C-alpha cells in the first residue's frame, strides 16, 4: 500500500476522498498553499504549503484536487519537475470503456461515463455524471463538470472548462483555455480563450487575439 498526499484541501478533495482506492493507497494528509500547516480538513492534517515542506517527497504518491485548471496545471508541472508520481482517482461507479485511455493525475467521478475509444490525457477532471462519448479526445488539464455531455468525437483542447449540465454537439472542437458556461448548448467550434454561455451558446468574451499572438 502506497501513502497518498492530496494537493488541495477544499471541496473537490471531499469527492476525491470518497472515490480514491483505499485498498491500494493510504491517505496521509494534504498540501495546500492557503491553509496553515497543521490545519485539519476532513480528518487529515495539512502537511505543508509546498512540496519542499514534505520530508522525503518521493516516498509518496500524489493527487491534485484543485478544480481551477490553471492552478492545477501549476501544481502538476511542479510535481512532474520534481519527478514525483501522480495517481488516477476513478470512482467505483464510473463506467469506463475497455477501449478508453486515461493518462495520469485524472479524476473520474461518480457515474461518469467514458465511452468507446475516448481518450483523456493528464491532470483532467471528468466530474460526477459527466458523459464523454465515443472517440472524444480530452487534452491535458481539462475540467468536464458535473452532468456535462460531450457527444461523439469532440476534441477538448488543453485547459478548457465545460460547465455543469452543458451539452456539446458531436465532432466539435473546444479551444484551449476556453470556458463553456453551465447549461449551455454548443453547436459550433469554440475559439481558444473564449467564454460562451446560453442556448444556443454565444460568445461573451475572448482573448484569442492575444492567444494567437503568442
Buried (B, 14 or more C-beta within 10 A) or exposed (E): EEEBBBBBBBEBBEBBBEBBBEEEBEBBBBBBBEBEBEEEBEEBBBBBBEBEEBEEBEEBBBBBBBBBBEBBBBBBEBBBEEEBEBBBBBBEEBEBBEEBEBBBBBBBBBBBBBBEBBBBBBBBBBBBBBBBBBBBBBBBBBBBBBBBBBBBBBBBBBBBBBBBBBBBBEEBBBBBBBBBBBBBBBEEBBBBBBBBBEEEBEBEEBBBEEBEEE
